[in-house]
Amino acid sequence: MEELNGAEPHIISWSGAQTVTAQELLKNHMRNIAVYIHWPFCLKLCPYCSFNKQRLPCSAKTRFDTETRLCNAIERDLTSELTLLSQRNPSTHINISSLHFGGGTPSLMPPDWIQTILHRLQSSSSSTCISIAPNLEVALESSPSSLTLENLRQFKKAGVTRVSIGIQSLRDAHLKFLGRDHSAESAIESVRHALQVFNGAKDVVSVDLMYGLPGQSVSEWEADVCKMLNILEGAAPRVAGGGAAAGGGGRHFSAYQLTYEPGTPLWRDAKRQGILGQVVKPSDAAAEMYEAVLKICDSTSSSNSNGMLQQYEVSNFAQKGCESRHNLAYWRGWDYIGVGPGAHGRWSNHTTNTRYRSAKVARVESYIEQCLVKGHGTQTLTEMTCQESAKELIVLGLRVKEGLDLDKLSKLNFGNNVRDVLDWDAVSRFADMGLLEVSGSGKSCLRPTSKGLAVIDVILSDILVSIKP
């Protein structure tokens, strides 16, 4: 791992969405990338969340000053990344296909700052080999407590095309356990406001719910999922081939199991109470809840010729054409730029045939200071071995229902065959059990079945060989 202490800003990443294949990118010397910007501030810190975050300053003046300095730092960091990206890839055309604001709670950002970031990207594209996709996805993660009808309109005016709302539950008792700062009623209101505002042909509204909560019954979960899908279904149908019908907007739904991440307040409380071993074990109830959401979404899709919500990843469901481009870029193994406190990136050097992981300085004040002094916020840059890269490509790719093309992944891995990290006896066993499908010439295609997606972590732990030192 390399600690970056020099004055020169370092490139973090770039990442490809799904618009072209790896073969087309290599043939045309063109690379799609995704950009991720981390906004770390929250009004309240949820006890289960392990992401880099901190409470927003209470004083209005302190908040304004801190936000202004952070915005300036991120702009400087992003500019240096794009400049170096262009300089170090003079023969490659870079196409930015998605811009994702995560956190934290990025819906607390000043909406007009999103326009500033878009202008910064446009400025880079006007003088370098970087371009912006005409159908650029601009996604914003949000919390119901930070959304109003007015600021949703402001975010859309600023350029946001996709809003993801962290509802987590439609029951106040569960929201209290999760430490959320909104009620079930206000959560539903925020979704309806988002549906009202983001109703254009390129717009998408996404909602998150969580299952496997203490005291949550399967019937409660089923009722909450059905209720939320009924709210989402209030829009115009999708047009043939995907995309939104005029005036309708698109729909996306995520169902995440509660996990006790090490180091979080939730994890520490469970450890202090002596129940950590119990709560981290897979439960029959959680498995039933996962099966329930699959059946509900499947029945919804079957009854709707346009396919209301179809599973495309372990925890994600979307109307056709409404899948998250940023997440697909990540799962498909492309590189991506990450800026902001604690942001991570992944990038490949096709001259030296090496791949890197990068991480930004996590503490907000330290990040701001480094960006001011050095022009970039990068803290570490770690070179990945070919085996590590191959394993990552397989682990991420098997989370997606479409599965893997091992030949294309090997090209992404600079010609190093990703098959070498697979235990093919274990692959065959899972195929015989109906959990994996193997097809193509030379067993080139590998994908999980619907049953396999439900236990993909178990499958991955068995089919990957140990990395040799």
N, C-alpha and C positions, 0 to 999 in steps of 0.2 A: 504494500500500500504506500502510495506516495503522498506526502503532506505538501500542499502547494503553498509555499511561503514567498515565492518570487513576485515581482511587480507585474509580470506579464499575465493578463487574464487567460484562462484556459477554457477550451471548448468542453462543454458538458455532454451534449448529445444532440441527436436529431432522430426522428422516428417516423416510420411509414404507416399510413392508414391503409385501407383496403382497396384503394382505387385501381392499383396496378399490381401485377404479380412480380415476384422477385426476378424472374427471368426477363420480363419487360424492362424493369429498372436497370438491370445490368446491361442489357442490350442497348438501351438508349442513353446510358450514362446519366440517368435521372433517378433521384431518390426522393420519395415522399417522406416528410417528417411530421412529428407532432410536437407541440410546445405545451409544457405544463408550468403553471405559475402557482406557487404556494402562498396563500394568505393565512397567517397563523393565528389571527385573533378570533376569540370567541367571547360571547357575553357570559357564558357559564361553561365550566369544564366538565364534560360528561365522564363519569368514573370508569367506563368501559373502553374509552377511546385511547389508542396508543400512538396516534399521530402527533407530530410536532405542533404544539399549540400553546397559547398563553391567553390569560384574561385581558380583555381590552381595557385600557386605562379609563378610570371613572371620570376624571376631570375632562371637560369638553376641550379645553385648551391643550392639555397633554395629549389627548387622543388625536386632535388635529395635527399637532406637531409630529407625533410619532408616525401617524399614517402618511403624512407628507414626506418625511425622511425615508420611510420604507418604500414608498412609491418611487421616489427618485433613485434609491439604491437598486431596486428591481429593474428599472428602466436602463440604468447603467450596465447592470449585469447582463441583461438580455442583449443590449447593443453589442457588448464585447463578444458574447457567444456567437451572434449572427455574423459579426465581422470575421472572427476566426474561422467559423464554419465555411465561409466563402473563400477566405485566403488559403485554407488548407485543402480545399477541394476545387481547384480552379477548373478542372475538366468535367465536373459533375454539376448538373442542374438540380437545385434543391427546391422542392415544392412543399410549402407548408399547407397541410390539409386539415389540421385541427388545432384549436387553442383551448386549453382546459384550465379553469380556475378552481383549485381545490384548497382544502384547509384542514383544520380551522373552519371558519365560516366566511367564505369569500363574499357572501351576500351582504356582509357588513362593509364591503369596500365602497368607496365613492363611485357611483355608476359611470360618471364621466371619465374616470381613469381608464376604464376599459377601452374607450375611444383613443386615449393616449397610447395604449399598448398597440392597438390596431394600426395607428398612424406610424408607430415605430417600426412595425413589421413592414408596412407599405414603403417606408423610407428605405429600409434595407433592400427591398425588392426592386426599387427604382435604379439602384446603382450597382447591384451585384448579380450573381447568378442565382439568386433566391427569388422565388415567385410565390404568390399566395393563390391557393385554389379558389376558383370563382364560387364554389359551393362550400367555402370554409365553415367548419363547425366551430362555433364559439360557445362552450359549455360552462355553466356556472353551478357549482354546488351551493346548497342553501339550507337554512333552518327556518321552519315556519315562523318563529318569533322575530325573524329579521325581515320578513316579507310583508309588504303592503301592496295594495293595488297600484299605488302611485310609483313606488320604487321598482316594481316589476315593469311598468311602462318605461321607466327611465333606463332600466337594464336592456330592454329590447331596443329602445332608441339608440343606445350606445353600441349595439351590435350583437348582443347575445342571441343565439338561436336555439339554445337548449338549456333548460333549467331543471336541475335535479334536487328534489326536496326530501330531506331526511325526516320523514314522519316517524318511523320506528315502531309506533304502536297507535292503535285507535282506542286505547283504554287508559284512563288517567292513572290507575294504580300501577300499571306497567311503566308508564312515562315517569312516574315518581321514582320507581326503582332505578330507572336508567339515568336519572338526574337531568332529564330534559326540562327546558324552561318554557314549554308550551303545553296546552291542553289538547285533548282529542278534537274538541270543537274548533279550536283555532287552527289546528293542522288541516282539517277538512276545508276550512275557509281559505287557507293559503293555496291549496290545490285548485280549488274552484277559481280563485283569482288568477292563478297561473294559466289555467285552461282558457280563461277569458282573454288574457293578453297574448299568450303564445299560441295563436291559432292560424298562423300563416303556413304556406306550402312547405317551408323549410324548417318550421319550428317543431320542437319536441319537448314534451313535459314528461319527466321521469319521477317516480316515487319509490322510496325505500321503506320496507317494513322488516322487523326482526322477529325471529321465532326462537324457541328454546329458552324462553324466559322463565324464571322461577314462578310457579303457580299458574302458568299459562296452560290452558287445556287445548286439545286438538280442535274441539268444536269452536272455541273462541277464535283460534287462529283462522280456521276456515271461514268463519263469519266475517272477520276483519278483511281477509283477502277478497272475499266476494264483494264486500261493501266498497272497498277501494277500487276494484275493477269496474264496478257499476258506475262509480264517479268518473273514472277515466273513459268509459265507453260513451260518455255523453257527447263525444265529438263526432265530426263527419268521418265517414270511412276512408280508408286508404285507397288510393288509385291503383289500378292494375300495375304490377311490377314493382310496387313499393313507392314510398314517398307519400306525402300528405295530399289529400284532396284540397282544393282551394277553400280556404276558410275553416279547415278542420284541425290542422296540426297533428303531430305524431305522438305516440304513446310508448312508454317504456316503464318496466316494473322490475325492481330488484328485491329479492328475499334473502336476507342474511341471517345465519345462525349466530346467536350470541356466543362469543368466545371470551375466555378469561385470559387476556394477553398479559404475559409476565411484566410486572412493574407497574401496572395500572392500579388505581385505588380499588377497583372491583376485585382484582387478583389478590391484592394485599389483604383485603377484608376476608376473603374466602380462606386464605392461608391462616390468618389470625383465628378464625372460627374453627379451624381444623376440618374444613369441608372441601378443600381445594382438590384433593384426589377424587372426590365424588363428582364435583361439578364439571371437571374437565373430561370425564369419561363420556363416550358417546351414549346417548340415551335413546330408548325405544320411542319415547314421546317426540323427540326432535326428529327422528327418522320418519315417524308418521306425519309430522307437520310438513316435512319436505315432500313426501309422496303426495300429500294433500294439495300443495300448491301446484305440483306438476299436473295433477288430474284436473284441477280447476282451470288452469290456463289452457290445457289441452282441449277441454270441453268448450271453452270459450272460443278457441280458434276453430274448432270443428263446426261450431254453429254459425260462424261468421265467414263467409266466402272470401273476405279480404284478409282473414287471419289476424284476429285481434292482437294476441300476444303469443309469440312462439319462443320457446326456449332456444337460446343460442350459446349460452355459457352456463356453468354450474348454477350460478345464482341470479342470472339475468334473462329477462324475457322482453321481447320487443315486437312491434309491428314490423313487417318487412321494410327494410330501408331505414329503420330508426335505431339500429344498433349503435352503441357508443363507439365512435371512430377512435377516440383516444384509447379506450380500453382494448379495442381490437388491435390497435397498433402495438400495445404492450403485450397482449397474449400471443400475437403472431410473431413476436421476436424482433420487431423493428427497433431502431434506435429512437431516442426521444430527448429533447432538451428539457431540463428541469431547472427553473430559477425560483428564487425566494428562499427564506430561511428553512433549512433542513430538507430542501428538495433534492431528489435523486434523479440521476440521468443515466443513460446507457448509449454509448457510441462506438462506432467501428472505424478503424483506420484501414482503408483498403489498399494503402501503399505498403504498410508493414504487415498486413493480415493479422491484426490484433484487435481485440474488443476490450472495452473498459467500462467499469462502473464508476460513477462519480457522485459525490455528496457535497451539498452546500453547508456552510456554517449554520448551525441550528439556532443559537441564541440570536434574538432579533437585533439587539444593540450591537453585538459583535459582527453580525452579518452586515449591518448598515455601515459600520466603521470600516470593515475590510473593503466593501464596494467603493467607499469614498477614497480610501488610500490606494488600493491596488487595482481598482477598476473591475473586479470580479469577486464573487462570493464563494468560490470553490475551496473546500477544505481538503478533500481527499480524492485521489484518482487511483483506482485499482485495476491492474491488468488481469483479465480473465484467461485461464488456460483454455485450450480447445475443448477439453473434457468438461470443464465448468460451463462453458458457453453452450455446448451440446445439451447438457443436462437441463440448463435453464430453458432452452428452446423447447425441449420435450415437456418439461413440467408445466410451462405456461400454455403451450399449444394443446395439450390434452385436456385443458379446462374448457375448451371451446368445442361445441358439438360437431363442427365441421372437421375436426381432427387435424392430422399432420400429413404433409407430403414430405417424406424423409429426404427425397432427392433435392427439393428446393431448400429444405433446412440445411442440408449439407453445403449448398452453395452459400447460404447466409453465414455458415461456419467456415468460410474460406476454403471450401473443398474438402474439409475434414469430415469424414463420414460419421454422421450422428448415430448410425446403427451400432457403432462400437460401444456405446454406453448403455445399450439395451440388453437385458437378459432374455434371450428369445425363447428359452424354455418357459419362463414365467409369462411372457407374452402369449404363448400358445395355450397355457393353462387358463388364463383369463379369457382368451378367445373361446375356448371350449365351454367355459361357464356362461358365455353370452354377455360378457362385460366389455370386451374389446372386439373390434372388427379389423381384420387384416386383409388388404386387397392390393391389386396393382402388380405390375411386373416387378419381380424381385422383392415382393412384400414392401412396396414403396409407400403405401397409404395405411395409416393407422388412426383409428378413431374410436372414441368411447361410445357405447350404446347408451340409451337413456338410463338403464340400470347401472351402467358403468360410471356415469357422471356422478351418481349419488354416492359412490364409494371411491372416487378417483384418487383421494389421498392414500388410501390403502393400496390401490393398484400401483401408484407411483413409487411407493416405498419398496415394492417387490420387483418391479421391472427394471429399475436402474441399478447398474453395477457400481461397486465401490470405486471411488476415485483413487487411482494409484498415486503415491507421492512422487 
